[in-house]
Amino acid sequence: SVAEAADHVGNMLAKNKHPPLDVGLCAPCWCGRHLPTNADLTMSFVKRTDVATGLAFLTIVLRQVFWDAALQDSFVVTQFLTGLNLVMMVLAMQVNSALEQLMKPYIAPEKEGLMSIRNLQFNMFWTVISGLNDLVKMATEALQENWWDHHQYIFLAAELLFTAALGHKAWVPPFTWGLGYDPNDEEIKLACYATGSREKVVQHVQSGGAKYLTVHNVAAVSVEPLVDKPGQLEMGRP
């Protein structure tokens, strides 16, 4: 589970005597600036994330309840829901900023750019879509303006498109901005059943030259194609 993994990582950090985590300006939210890196810290990441997720679910339910009660246009209701979203944003940003600083020493130099894009995607979700948009909504409603009500969906569509593009670059191998892949790429050939094999992938990974393949990818690369036989279909073997 996530909790077990967090506890394990926290114990590893404590065993390796990782230096205390300096949370800087977020110190009031953590009741201290220099936090010991142990299982208590990593478990606090999980708990704060759980609270933020729970608030997101609560906001969805309450929004529907207020809509059914014809209160969706109430100033108090909209400000209350916006406040919940801002609390979610603060919790998420606390965890992300601390976790980013904690993991930075363990990230290989060639992967720092990729991690920066993943953090940017996270900030697009929580800081811009969940936070900045709500602040604009709160300000325009306080001024009794309905400009944002008419234009928010255009901004949201553009933000989600950019966030999806970041996700493609950050999470989909071979981690490029393009929409396809290079058929001449060495690792693509190694991972293809027609041109590669399990042994070739393992050897490539163990040589230290792998860009995005890992030993976890090898289970699917040496499966033989399906073979039609009279009255039956023989499944590929790993």
C-alpha positions in Angstrom: 0.0 0.0 0.0 1.0 3.7 -0.2 1.3 3.9 3.5 3.6 0.9 3.7 5.7 2.3 0.9 5.9 5.7 2.7 6.9 4.0 5.9 9.6 2.0 4.2 11.1 5.0 2.4 11.0 7.0 5.6 12.9 4.3 7.5 15.5 4.2 4.6 16.0 7.9 4.8 16.5 7.7 8.6 18.9 4.8 8.2 21.0 6.7 5.6 21.0 9.8 7.9 19.5 12.1 5.3 19.9 15.7 6.5 16.8 17.5 7.9 14.4 19.0 5.4 14.3 22.8 5.2 10.8 23.8 4.2 11.5 27.5 4.2 8.5 29.7 4.0 6.2 26.7 4.5 7.5 26.3 8.1 4.2 27.5 9.7 2.3 24.8 7.9 4.7 22.1 9.2 5.1 23.6 12.7 8.8 24.0 12.1 11.4 24.8 9.5 13.8 21.9 9.7 12.0 18.6 9.6 13.7 15.3 10.5 13.7 12.9 7.5 12.1 9.7 8.8 8.9 7.6 8.6 6.9 10.3 10.4 7.7 12.8 7.7 6.8 10.5 4.8 3.6 9.4 6.5 2.7 13.1 6.9 3.0 13.4 3.1 0.4 10.6 2.8 -2.0 12.0 5.4 -2.0 15.5 3.9 -2.5 14.0 0.4 -5.4 12.0 1.8 -7.0 15.1 3.3 -6.6 17.0 0.1 -8.2 14.1 -1.8 -11.0 13.9 0.7 -11.7 17.6 0.4 -11.9 17.3 -3.4 -14.5 14.5 -3.0 -16.4 16.6 -0.5 -16.4 19.6 -2.8 -17.9 17.6 -5.6 -20.7 16.3 -3.3 -21.5 19.6 -1.8 -21.5 21.3 -5.2 -24.2 18.9 -6.3 -26.2 19.3 -3.1 -26.1 23.1 -3.4 -27.1 22.9 -7.1 -30.1 20.7 -6.2 -31.1 23.2 -3.6 -30.8 26.0 -6.1 -28.1 27.7 -4.1 -25.3 27.5 -6.8 -25.5 31.2 -7.4 -25.3 32.2 -3.7 -22.3 34.3 -2.9 -21.7 32.6 0.4 -21.9 29.1 -1.2 -19.5 29.9 -4.0 -17.0 31.5 -1.6 -17.2 28.5 0.7 -16.5 26.1 -2.1 -13.7 28.3 -3.4 -12.2 28.3 0.1 -12.3 24.5 0.2 -10.4 24.4 -3.2 -7.8 26.8 -1.9 -7.2 24.6 1.2 -6.7 21.6 -1.1 -4.2 23.6 -3.1 -2.2 24.7 -0.1 -2.1 21.1 1.2 -1.0 19.7 -2.2 1.7 22.4 -2.6 3.1 21.7 0.8 3.6 18.1 0.1 4.9 18.6 -3.5 7.5 21.3 -2.5 8.8 19.2 0.4 8.8 16.0 -1.6 10.6 17.7 -4.5 13.3 18.9 -2.2 13.6 15.6 -0.5 14.0 13.6 -3.7 16.3 16.0 -5.6 19.6 14.5 -4.3 18.5 11.1 -5.6 17.6 12.2 -9.2 20.1 11.5 -11.9 21.3 14.7 -13.7 19.9 13.5 -17.0 16.4 13.0 -15.4 16.2 16.5 -13.8 14.6 18.0 -16.8 11.9 15.3 -16.9 11.2 15.8 -13.2 10.9 19.5 -13.7 8.2 18.9 -16.3 6.4 16.5 -14.0 6.4 19.2 -11.3 5.1 21.7 -13.8 2.2 19.4 -14.6 1.5 19.1 -10.9 1.5 22.8 -10.5 -0.8 23.3 -13.5 -3.4 21.0 -11.8 -3.2 22.4 -8.3 -1.8 25.9 -8.5 -3.4 27.1 -11.8 -6.6 25.0 -12.3 -7.5 24.5 -8.7 -6.0 27.6 -7.2 -5.6 30.6 -9.5 -8.9 30.0 -11.3 -10.7 30.0 -8.0 -9.0 33.2 -6.9 -10.1 34.9 -10.1 -13.6 33.5 -9.6 -13.7 34.8 -6.0 -12.4 38.3 -7.0 -14.9 38.7 -9.9 -17.8 37.6 -7.8 -16.8 40.0 -5.0 -16.9 42.7 -7.6 -20.3 41.4 -8.8 -18.9 40.8 -12.2 -19.9 37.8 -14.4 -17.0 38.1 -16.8 -15.3 34.9 -15.5 -18.6 32.9 -15.7 -18.6 33.5 -19.5 -14.9 33.0 -20.1 -13.7 30.4 -17.6 -14.3 27.4 -19.9 -12.0 28.8 -22.6 -9.2 29.3 -20.1 -9.9 25.8 -18.6 -9.8 24.1 -22.0 -6.4 25.8 -22.8 -5.0 24.8 -19.4 -6.1 21.2 -19.7 -4.7 21.0 -23.2 -1.3 22.2 -22.0 -1.4 19.9 -18.9 -2.2 16.9 -21.2 0.8 17.8 -23.4 3.0 18.0 -20.3 1.7 14.6 -19.2 2.6 13.1 -22.6 6.1 14.4 -22.3 6.5 13.5 -18.6 5.0 10.1 -18.4 4.8 8.4 -21.8 8.0 6.7 -23.1 10.1 7.6 -24.9 9.3 11.0 -23.1 9.3 13.2 -26.2 6.9 16.0 -27.3 6.1 14.2 -30.5 2.9 12.2 -31.0 4.7 9.1 -32.3 7.9 7.2 -31.9 11.1 6.8 -33.9 11.0 3.2 -35.4 14.8 3.4 -35.7 15.2 4.0 -32.0 17.5 1.4 -30.5 15.4 0.7 -27.4 12.2 0.5 -29.5 13.9 -2.3 -31.6 15.0 -4.1 -28.4 11.5 -4.0 -26.9 9.8 -5.2 -30.1 9.2 -9.0 -30.3 10.2 -9.1 -34.0 13.6 -7.4 -33.6 14.5 -7.8 -29.9 14.4 -10.3 -27.1 14.2 -10.4 -23.3 17.9 -11.2 -23.1 18.8 -8.2 -25.2 16.7 -5.8 -23.1 18.2 -7.2 -19.8 21.7 -6.8 -21.3 21.0 -3.3 -22.4 19.6 -2.2 -19.1 22.4 -3.8 -17.1 25.0 -2.0 -19.4 23.7 1.3 -18.0 22.8 2.8 -21.4 19.0 2.6 -21.1 17.2 5.8 -21.7 13.7 4.7 -20.6 13.7 0.9 -20.5 13.9 -0.8 -17.1 14.0 -4.4 -16.0 10.3 -4.2 -15.4 9.7 -3.8 -19.2 11.2 -7.1 -20.1 8.2 -9.3 -19.2 6.3 -8.1 -22.3 9.0 -8.0 -24.9 9.7 -11.6 -25.7 6.2 -12.8 -26.1 5.8 -14.8 -29.3 3.0 -13.7 -31.7 -0.3 -15.6 -31.6 -0.3 -18.6 -33.9 -3.4 -19.8 -35.6 -3.9 -23.6 -35.6 -6.8 -25.7 -36.7 -9.5 -25.3 -34.1 -7.4 -23.5 -31.6 -5.3 -20.4 -30.9 -2.0 -20.8 -29.2 -1.2 -18.0 -26.8 2.3 -16.5 -26.8 4.8 -17.7 -24.2 7.0 -15.3 -22.2 
